[in-house]
Amino acid sequence: MKYERIRDLREDNELTQEYIGKILNVSQRTYSRYENDERAIPIEILSKLADYYGTSVDYIIERTDQKKPYPRWRYSGFQKLL
């Protein structure tokens, strides 16, 4: 799966692959491989990218065109379901 939006988001913010790699704690080469679809992106990395850019993983993987992230929701227990 090609993640064109991670490149678009990075370039729109005038950031380098090296800079984003440092934020994600991966090498520039690894990040480049993510952008070029040479390596699958772990969900933890997708989540960090979404948080960094203030968007959702669904936006990054093109499941939605809405840049705005989903509201945070915390589930307090299964009792509410019953």
C-alpha positions in Angstrom: 0.0 0.0 0.0 1.5 3.3 -1.0 1.2 6.1 1.5 1.5 9.2 -0.6 0.0 11.4 2.1 3.0 11.0 4.4 5.2 12.6 1.8 2.6 15.3 1.1 2.3 16.1 4.8 6.0 16.3 5.2 6.5 18.5 2.2 3.6 20.7 3.0 5.3 21.4 6.4 8.7 21.9 4.7 10.3 19.0 6.7 13.1 16.7 5.7 13.0 12.9 5.8 15.9 13.1 8.2 13.9 15.3 10.6 10.8 13.1 10.6 13.0 10.1 11.0 14.5 11.6 14.2 11.0 12.3 15.5 10.0 8.7 14.8 13.3 7.3 16.0 14.1 5.7 12.7 16.8 6.4 10.2 16.3 8.6 7.2 16.7 5.6 4.9 13.9 3.7 6.8 11.6 6.7 6.5 12.4 7.0 2.8 11.5 3.4 2.4 8.1 4.1 4.0 7.5 7.0 1.6 8.5 5.0 -1.4 6.5 1.9 -0.5 9.6 -0.2 -0.1 8.7 -1.1 3.5 5.4 -1.5 5.4 4.8 1.1 8.0 4.1 -0.3 11.5 0.9 0.9 13.1 2.9 2.6 15.9 4.7 4.8 13.3 1.4 5.6 11.5 -0.1 6.6 14.9 2.9 8.8 15.7 2.7 10.5 12.3 -1.0 11.1 12.7 -0.4 12.7 16.2 2.5 14.8 14.9 0.5 16.2 12.0 -2.7 16.5 13.9 -4.7 14.2 11.7 -5.9 10.6 11.8 -4.3 7.3 10.6 -7.4 6.9 8.4 -6.4 10.2 6.6 -2.8 9.0 6.2 -3.9 5.7 4.7 -6.5 7.4 2.5 -9.6 5.9 4.1 -11.0 9.4 4.5 -10.3 12.9 3.1 -11.0 14.6 6.4 -7.7 15.9 7.8 -9.3 16.6 11.2 -8.5 13.8 13.7 -11.2 11.9 15.4 -12.1 13.0 18.9 -10.4 11.1 21.7 -12.7 8.7 23.4 -12.0 6.7 26.4 -14.0 3.6 27.2 -14.7 3.2 30.9 -15.8 -0.3 31.1 -18.0 -3.1 29.6 -20.8 -2.5 32.0 -22.1 0.4 29.9 -22.7 -2.0 27.0 -25.0 -4.3 29.1 
